Amino acid sequence: MENKKPNTSIECTVKQCEHHCGAENYCALNTVRIATHEANPTKCQCVDCESFKMKPECANGSCNG
């Protein structure tokens, strides 16, 4: 497994993401892009991390983090 340096300014709990720092709940990217899929976002569920990249081992749906 590749050693990733956590960016402590970007907390993340999405363990299925290629940029997640394993046991630490941080992203390894320097910056992330956050966007919305709603015309008028009013809830957390209305926004997405567009920097998300699925881990290859999660592509078949069997990734537990």
C-alpha positions in Angstrom: 0.0 0.0 0.0 1.2 3.5 -0.9 2.1 5.8 2.0 -0.1 8.9 1.7 0.6 12.1 3.6 -2.6 13.3 5.3 -3.7 16.9 4.6 -5.0 17.7 8.1 -7.0 20.6 6.6 -9.2 18.2 4.7 -11.1 15.7 6.9 -12.6 12.7 5.1 -14.2 9.5 6.1 -14.8 8.0 2.6 -12.5 5.0 2.9 -13.5 3.8 -0.6 -11.7 6.9 -2.1 -8.2 6.5 -3.6 -7.2 9.7 -1.8 -8.2 8.6 1.7 -5.3 8.2 4.1 -6.1 4.7 5.4 -6.3 4.7 9.2 -6.4 8.5 9.4 -9.6 10.2 8.4 -8.0 12.8 6.1 -7.6 13.3 2.4 -4.1 13.2 0.8 -4.8 15.8 -1.8 -3.7 19.4 -1.5 -7.1 20.7 -2.6 -10.5 19.2 -3.4 -13.3 20.4 -5.6 -16.7 20.5 -3.9 -19.8 21.0 -6.2 -23.5 20.6 -6.1 -25.9 18.7 -8.2 -28.9 20.8 -7.1 -30.1 24.2 -8.4 -30.6 25.3 -4.8 -28.6 23.2 -2.3 -30.1 23.1 1.2 -28.7 20.0 2.7 -25.3 18.2 3.0 -26.7 15.5 0.7 -26.9 18.1 -2.1 -23.1 18.6 -2.4 -20.4 16.2 -3.7 -16.6 15.9 -3.6 -15.7 16.0 -7.3 -12.2 14.9 -6.4 -13.4 11.5 -5.4 -11.7 8.6 -7.2 -12.8 5.1 -6.3 -10.0 2.7 -5.2 -9.5 0.0 -7.8 -10.2 -2.7 -5.2 -13.6 -1.2 -4.6 -14.7 -1.2 -8.2 -16.4 -4.7 -7.9 -18.4 -3.5 -5.0 -16.6 -5.6 -2.4 -14.6 -2.8 -0.7 -15.1 -2.4 3.0 -12.7 0.5 3.3 
